[in-house]
Amino acid sequence: MFKRIMSKLSGKLEEISADKQVTADHWSENMAGSDAFSADVYWLAVPAVQRRHQRKATAGSGHPGWVQYCLKEFLGDPVQGARMLSIGCGTGTLERELYRLHAFEHCDAVDIAPGALDAARAEALAMGASTINYSLCDIEKTDLPANQYDAVWFNGSLHHIRELEVVCQRVAHSLKPGGWLFFNEYVGANHFAFDAQQRAAISHAFGLIPEQFRRSFVQGSYGQVQHAVPLPDPADVVKVDPSEAVRSADILRVVGEHFDIRALNLCGGSLLQFLMHGIAGNFKEDNPQSLRVLQMLFDIEDGLIESGTLKSDFVIVAASPRKS
């Protein structure tokens, strides 16, 4: 049934808006594994940051990652004949992990970026994951089959959805009784238009980093000491990808209108996401001083979030559809 829906939609992708074409092209080129997501540039690729994120994402439960946490804590034992849907799958890292964990009998995965889907299909083929079905799809224009899935997942893709109300309603409709929505998401300011307080906090914390750990790994400024945080201009964010954090600040509210949120794990990132951008490679496992500086930054961010001064920009959520 879902394949028929996807095949109909594939023909409509030629009619997508100019904005969505920009998005599709951007994520066909800037996918997981590219330089933009390397441990030298991207904050969450730094091992120490990954460990911290893992602890927060799993609520200190000891599970090895947010995916295993969601499976064990909410789905429980493997569901016989389980069917899952991954929306905004990108290059397919989530589905491949679920496959390795024997979490499903069949998984549908959709994305708007053809290049990312090509990479996902190639990786799935290489590991023999024939039970993952990848489809080119604009989820904002696609009805989902009713009572089809045991779990629907978003891995860093829900913040690219403008039509949150429509998509949440469709996802809720597509879940079987007892089904779950899981997501790992940025829920901070739309288009990274941070308020004055958050911008000041990021800049002040950056100023505490010794110069030796502020050397750039970004092409064009490689090796140079950064003297200011490269905070994004929301107008530039929209030019690069109009869908980037398009309604990120509304996610928790809209999800809460359609689902009962059973777990909301705060993962931080309110300072670190841009504080570490381009200088992440300075924080090495074999350099104790750099890790001490990193711990200082962790402590500052934790304190600001725990005091309510800042909200956590990244969260893990497990939710079940609200009963009528």
Secondary structure, 3 states (H helix, E strand, C coil): CHHHHHHHHHHHHHHCCHHHHHHHHHHHHCCCCCHHHCCCCCHHHCHHHHHHHHHHHCCCCCCCCHHHHHHHHHHCCCCCCCEEEEECCCCCHHHHHHHHCCCCCEEEEEECCHHHHHHHHHHHHHCCCCCEEEEECCHHHCCCCCCCEEEEEEECCHHHCCCHHHHHHHHHHHEEEEEEEEEEEECCCHHHCCCHHHHHHHHHHHHCCCHHHCECCCCCCCCCECCCCCCCCHHHHHHHCCCCCCCHHHHHHHHHHHEEEEEEEEEECCCHHHHCCCCHHHCCCCCHHHHHHHHHHHHHHHHHHHCCCCCCCEEEEEEEECCC
